[in-house]
């Protein structure tokens, strides 16, 4: 396996994405791989699509990317601030050009590389959650259908993961642009861009700080709905 930088869940956060790419350049990997969810919730949806496209790397279709192409009506699921987040996503869609959407259409459900299978949620469904608590039997059923690669890597949960199973590993790099965590009794968005480097059997998780004030200023000047609330959800890493 070549030395590979894997990242995803950019969520329209250009300052985070730019900080990540600066760190990646210093690490000099042989190749890059993106796990999707490029624009949703962020103040820079088109800019992130364009910057990612300029890299020329494979991109997995995330659930948020899929929603850009096939919009869904608002459906409450019992999460905090669901309506506000849905309206952020709707605003982001209006900021994209036809050319931007054509780029999103090129994203793939899965990406296979030698010894590695990449997806967003799971290889079966970009919205499915698999992670530390997913029963091994369920994971083995997925492998029987989708491939016996020794490394599986996905996004979607925004939580870094290295899980070793019988003869293979399940990885998640975390999130570039929306690395949330619980502090006290609430969740906050931390100014930290997560990604991982794969080098043979070696796995290195990297966390790259970025300027939280740049994100907040971009949100407040963007014209997006609920900007004051959304900017207040961000904290320094």
N, C-alpha and C positions, 0 to 999 in steps of 0.2 A: 504494500500500500504506500502511495506517495504521502508526503507530508501535507496534510489537509487542514485548512481552517474552516470550521463549521459554525455558522451563526444563523439566527432567525429571530422572528418576532420583533421586527424593527419598529413597527407601529407608527410610521410617519414622523419619527424623531430624528431629524437631520443632525443636530449636534452630537447625539449619541452615535449615530452611524459614522459620522466623520471621525470621531475620536477612535472608534473601533478600527476603522480602516487604517488610521495612522499607526496604531499598535500592530496591526497585521503586517503592514509593510516592514516594520522593524523585525518581525519574526520570520519573514521571508519563506512562507510556505510555498509548495509547488502548485497548489490549486486551492480554489475556494468553492464553498457549497453553501447555499442559502436555503433555509427551511420554511420560508414563507411568512405570511402575515406582514406584508410590507408597509401598508399605509394606515390601517384603521386607528382611530383615536388621536392621531397626531396632527400637528399644524403644518407639516410639510409633505403631504401625500404625493404630489407629482414629483417633487424634487427627489424623494427617496426612490421612487420607481425609476427615474432617469439615472440616478447615481448607481443603483444596482445594475441596471442594464449596461452601463458603461464598463462594468467589470467582466462581462461576458461569461459568467459562471452559471452552472445549472441552478435552477430555482424550483423549489417544491411549491405546489399550490396550497396555501393555508385556507382556513375557513373564512377569514376576513377577505382574502383575495377572491375566493369563490363568491362571496356576497356582493362584491363589486360588479361581477358579471351577471349574477342572478339575484337581484335584491330581494330581501325577505321582509315581510311586514313585521312590525314590532310585536313580539310575543313575550309577555312577562314570564320570568323564570324564578323570581324570588331573590334576585341579587340586588345589592345596594346600587342606587343610581343607574338602574338599567335604562330608564327613559332618556336620561341625559347622555349616556354613552351611545345609545342608538342615534340620537340627534347629532352627536359629533361625527359618527360614521356617515350619516346622510350628508352632512356638510362636506366631508372629505370627498365623497363621490362627486359632488358638484364641482370640485376643484380639478378634476382630472379631464384631460383631453381624450379625444378618440384614439390618438396615438398611444397615450398612456394605457388605455384599456386593451389595445392590441398587444402591448407588451405583456400585460397580465395574462392574456389568453395563451401565451406560450409557456406559462408555468405548468409543471407536470405533477401528477398525483403522487408518484414516487420517482426516485432517482436511484439507479443501481450503478455502483462502481465496484471494481474488484474487491471482494470481501466485505462490501458495505451496502446496506439498504437504507435510504433516507426517505422520510415522509414527514408530514406535519403532526397530525394527531396519532394516527396509526396507518399502516398500509391499506387498511380496509376503508377508513373513513377519516377525513381530515378533522372531524369534530370529536372523534373518540379520544378519551383520555386513557393513556397507559403510562405507568410510572412505577414508583417504588412499591405500591400496594397491589398492583395488578397480579392476580394469581398466576403462578408459573404455568399452570395447565392452559390458561387462556392464551398466554404468550406462545406456548408451543403449538397451539392450534393455528394461530396466525402464521407462525413460521412454516407450518406444513402447507399452507396455502400460498404464501407470498415469497418464500425464499429462505435458504439455509445459510445466508451470509453470517459470518462470525461477529460482525458489528452491525447493530441496528441503531440509528440515530434519528430522533424526532424532536419536535418542538411543542408548541401549544400550551404546555403547563406553565411556562416561564420559570421553571424550577430546575436548576442544574441537577443532573442525575448520572451516576455511574453504578449500574446494577450488573453484577456478574451472575450468570446462570450456567446451566450445564453445557459448556463448550462454546458459549457466546456471551456477548455483552450488550446491554441496552443503555444508550447514552442520551442525554439531553443537555445542550449547552446553556440553557437559560435564555434570557431575553436581552436583545440589544437595547430596545427603546422603551421597555415597560417592565423593568425589573421590580415588581412590587413585593413588599413583605409586610408582615404584621408587626406593628409597634404599639404596645399598649393594647387598646381595644379597637384599633382601626388599622386598615391597610393604607400604606403610602407608596408612592412611586419613587424609587431611589435612583439617584443620578449615577448609575453604574451600568456599563454595557458588558454583557456576558458573552463569551464565546469559548470554543475549545479547539485545541490543536491535536490532531491525530498523527502519530509518527510511528508506524509499525504497531507494536504492542503498547506504546506509550500514549497516555492521555493526559493532556495538560489543560486545566480549566483556568481561564484568564478573566479578570474583572478590570475593566478600564473606566476610570472616573471621567466624568465630563461636567461641563459648567451648567449647574442647575439654573442659574439666572438666565442663561441664554435660552433655555427651554421655556422658562416662564415668560420671558419677554416676547418670544416668538408666539406663544399661545395668546398673550394679551393683545398683540398687534395683528393677529391673523384674521379677525372677523368671525372666528368660529363661535358657535353658541356656547353658553355656560363657561366662557373663558376664565372669568375670575375664580369660579369654583375649581375648574380643572387645573389652573396654574397653582392654586393652593394645595393641590394634592401631591406636589413634588417636594422632595427633600434632598439634601446633600447626602452622598454616599458615606 
